[in-house]
Amino acid sequence: MNGGPPRNFLEKRYGPKAGGFERQHAQDIACHIRTFTQTASEIGIPIAKAIGHVIYKNGNIGKVDLAEYVPNIGQTLLEVIKEQTASFKKADASVHFQQYLELFKRVWDADFPISLDPPLTNFCLDRGGGLWYVDCMPPRQRLDDGSYISEWPEPPPNEDKQFIIKRYFSPLQARVIYAQSLRNLLPLGFSADEIKTSITNILGQKAEDAITISQEEEHRILTKPRPTDVDVLRILASEACDQKKLNKDDLKTVYTVCHIDIGGILPTPQKLEGARTLLHSL
């Protein structure tokens, strides 16, 4: 593969943003990606399976990059939905959104042996309209010893780590799915009610419970938000934007301050104050 990836394949390179990996670390990642894709296939998740992994020196002493070569499935789900809504084919876009939710249902029904990352850009449609998952890094999965890969590197060993794990390996993930869907689909003519209804219909009561924010919880969060409230803050901001109570720039601000850094590092309470102030004034 010295001449680059073969035709109709993409090269994904991991490591440059982190300054590279130790060689054993890169080998471990490649191994976990393979087990992730195997498990995904076993539970019925169409997945862009790598044809190979290559380790490259990256110029930093003792560090390497990991390259993965995967099929080029097609356009991302978000690109397809944008084109469909622009062409007044919202019904088709809604069907594709339901396809997306059905893939999560398969993981939930299998009791979360792996976890899919919800951004719509992590899913692609092939020419036949089939939906594929295309992002295996980090390879989130439950290991044989009962531990989890939820982030890479691992989150710090504190209460935040347990939140990060539940965020991906329990129905609490519905909040991440809802927040990501709101951000991507509200500008394309979907409503918060439509999105919530689709999530509830496909993922069930536990999902509905997770994404329905009580007045008591909303009051507590808008009084003194905790780092683990990031997804709810995004939901509240998106629903307020849908109701024309919050403008798009302020919505972007909320999503930005609620960002979780690499390794599952949650924002500080001080950073969340900006989101609280915007929402508290509504």
C-alpha positions in Angstrom: 0.0 0.0 0.0 3.0 2.3 -0.4 1.2 3.9 -3.3 -1.8 4.8 -1.2 -5.1 3.1 -0.6 -6.5 1.0 -3.5 -9.3 2.3 -5.7 -12.6 2.8 -3.9 -10.9 2.6 -0.5 -10.1 5.3 2.0 -7.1 5.7 4.3 -8.0 6.8 7.8 -4.9 7.7 9.8 -5.0 7.8 13.6 -2.3 9.4 15.8 -1.3 12.8 14.3 -3.6 14.8 16.6 -2.2 12.9 19.7 1.4 13.2 18.6 1.3 9.5 17.7 1.1 6.2 19.7 3.6 3.8 21.1 3.9 0.9 18.8 2.2 -1.6 21.2 -0.7 0.9 21.7 -1.2 1.1 17.9 -1.2 -2.7 17.6 -3.8 -2.9 20.4 -6.0 -0.4 18.7 -5.9 -2.3 15.4 -6.8 -5.5 17.4 -9.7 -3.9 19.1 -11.0 -2.4 15.8 -11.0 -5.9 14.3 -13.0 -7.3 17.3 -15.4 -4.3 17.1 -16.1 -4.9 13.4 -16.6 -8.6 14.0 -19.1 -8.1 16.8 -20.9 -5.4 14.8 -21.3 -7.8 11.9 -22.6 -10.6 14.3 -25.4 -8.4 15.6 -26.4 -7.1 12.1 -24.7 -3.8 11.8 -23.4 -3.3 8.3 -19.9 -1.9 8.8 -17.1 -0.6 6.7 -14.6 -3.4 7.6 -10.9 -2.5 7.1 -8.9 -4.6 4.6 -5.8 -3.9 6.5 -3.9 -1.8 9.1 -0.5 -0.3 8.6 1.8 1.2 11.3 3.9 4.2 10.1 6.7 6.1 11.8 5.6 9.7 12.2 8.9 11.5 13.0 8.4 11.6 16.8 10.9 9.4 18.7 9.2 6.2 19.8 5.8 7.1 18.3 3.9 5.8 15.3 0.7 6.5 13.4 -1.9 3.8 12.6 -3.5 3.8 9.2 -6.7 1.9 8.4 -7.9 1.1 4.9 -11.7 0.9 4.6 -14.2 0.7 1.7 -15.6 4.0 0.4 -19.3 3.3 1.0 -20.7 6.6 -0.3 -22.2 9.8 1.0 -22.7 10.4 4.7 -26.2 10.2 6.1 -26.1 13.9 6.9 -25.2 14.7 3.3 -28.0 12.5 1.9 -30.6 14.0 4.2 -29.5 17.6 3.3 -29.9 16.8 -0.4 -33.3 15.2 0.2 -34.8 18.0 2.3 -33.4 20.6 -0.2 -35.2 18.6 -2.9 -38.5 18.5 -1.0 -38.1 14.8 -0.2 -38.4 15.0 3.5 -40.4 11.7 3.6 -37.3 9.9 2.2 -35.1 11.7 4.7 -37.3 10.6 7.5 -37.0 7.0 6.3 -33.2 7.2 6.4 -33.3 8.7 9.9 -35.4 5.7 11.0 -32.8 3.4 9.4 -30.2 5.1 11.5 -32.2 4.5 14.7 -32.8 0.9 13.8 -29.0 0.3 13.9 -28.9 1.6 17.4 -31.9 -0.7 18.3 -29.9 -3.7 17.2 -27.0 -2.7 19.6 -29.5 -2.0 22.4 -31.3 -5.3 21.9 -27.9 -7.2 22.0 -27.2 -5.5 25.4 -24.5 -3.1 24.2 -21.6 -5.4 23.3 -20.3 -2.4 21.3 -21.4 1.2 21.0 -22.0 3.3 17.9 -21.0 6.9 17.9 -24.2 8.9 17.1 -23.1 11.8 14.8 -24.9 11.4 11.5 -21.6 11.8 9.6 -20.5 8.4 11.1 -23.0 6.6 8.9 -23.0 6.3 5.1 -25.5 5.1 2.5 -24.5 2.8 -0.3 -26.0 3.1 -3.8 -28.8 0.7 -2.9 -29.9 2.8 0.0 -28.3 0.6 2.7 -27.0 2.3 5.8 -23.5 1.5 7.0 -21.5 2.4 10.1 -18.1 3.8 9.2 -16.3 5.0 12.3 -14.5 2.4 14.4 -12.2 4.7 16.4 -12.3 4.5 19.3 -13.5 0.9 19.0 -16.1 1.2 21.8 -16.9 -2.3 23.2 -17.3 -4.5 26.2 -14.3 -6.6 26.8 -14.2 -10.3 27.9 -13.3 -9.3 31.5 -16.4 -7.0 31.7 -14.5 -3.7 31.3 -15.2 -1.3 28.6 -13.4 0.7 25.9 -15.4 3.9 26.0 -12.8 6.4 25.0 -9.1 6.3 23.9 -7.2 7.1 26.0 -9.2 5.8 28.9 -11.1 8.4 31.0 -9.7 9.2 34.5 -10.7 6.7 37.2 -13.4 8.7 38.9 -17.1 9.2 38.8 -16.8 10.9 35.3 -15.6 7.6 33.9 -18.8 5.8 35.0 -20.9 8.5 33.4 -18.9 8.2 30.1 -19.4 4.4 30.1 -23.2 4.7 30.8 -23.4 7.4 28.1 -22.4 4.8 25.5 -23.4 1.5 27.0 -26.9 2.1 28.4 -30.2 3.7 27.4 -28.7 7.0 28.6 -27.1 7.0 25.1 -30.6 8.2 23.9 -29.6 11.7 25.1 -26.5 11.7 22.9 -28.5 10.4 19.9 -31.2 13.1 20.5 -28.8 15.9 21.0 -26.8 15.0 17.8 -30.0 14.6 15.8 -31.5 17.9 17.0 -28.3 19.7 16.0 -28.2 18.2 12.5 -31.9 17.9 11.6 -33.5 21.1 13.1 -31.8 23.3 10.4 -33.2 20.9 7.7 -36.9 21.3 8.6 -37.3 18.6 11.2 -39.0 19.5 14.5 -37.9 18.4 18.0 -41.2 16.6 18.4 -40.7 14.7 15.2 -37.2 13.6 16.2 -38.3 12.7 19.7 -41.2 10.7 18.4 -39.0 8.7 16.0 -36.5 7.9 18.8 -39.3 6.8 21.1 -41.1 4.7 18.5 -37.9 2.8 17.6 -35.8 2.7 20.8 -38.7 2.4 23.2 -39.8 3.6 26.7 -36.3 3.7 28.2 -35.2 6.1 25.5 -38.2 8.3 25.9 -37.6 8.4 29.7 -34.0 9.5 29.0 -34.8 12.3 26.6 -37.8 13.7 28.5 -36.4 16.3 30.9 -38.6 16.9 33.9 -39.1 20.4 35.2 -37.3 19.5 38.4 -34.2 18.3 36.5 -34.3 21.4 34.2 -34.5 23.7 37.2 -31.6 22.0 39.0 -29.4 22.1 35.8 -30.2 25.7 35.1 -29.4 26.6 38.7 -26.1 24.7 39.0 -25.1 22.4 36.1 -22.7 19.5 36.7 -20.2 18.3 34.1 -22.4 15.2 33.6 -25.3 17.5 32.4 -23.6 18.3 29.1 -26.1 16.3 27.0 -29.1 17.7 28.7 -27.8 21.3 28.3 -27.5 20.6 24.6 -31.0 19.2 24.5 -32.5 22.1 26.3 -30.7 24.6 24.1 -31.9 22.8 20.9 -35.5 22.6 22.0 -35.3 26.3 22.9 -34.0 27.0 19.4 -36.8 24.9 17.9 -39.2 27.1 19.8 -37.5 30.3 18.5 -36.4 31.2 22.1 -32.7 30.8 21.3 -30.8 31.9 18.2 -28.5 29.7 16.2 -25.3 31.5 17.4 -26.2 30.9 21.0 -27.1 27.3 20.3 -23.6 26.8 18.8 -22.1 28.3 21.9 -23.9 25.8 24.1 -22.7 22.9 22.0 -19.2 24.2 22.1 -18.9 24.7 25.9 -20.5 21.3 26.4 -17.8 19.5 24.3 -16.2 16.4 25.8 -12.5 16.3 25.1 -10.5 13.3 23.9 -10.3 10.8 26.7 -13.7 11.6 28.1 -12.6 14.8 29.8 -15.8 16.7 30.8 -16.0 20.5 30.8 -15.6 22.2 34.1 -18.5 23.7 36.0 -17.0 27.1 35.3 -17.0 26.5 31.5 -20.7 25.4 31.7 -21.7 28.7 33.3 -21.9 30.2 29.8 -24.5 27.7 28.8 -26.4 28.0 32.1 -26.5 31.8 31.7 -27.9 31.7 28.1 -30.6 29.1 29.0 -31.5 30.5 32.5 -32.5 33.8 30.9 -35.1 32.3 28.6 
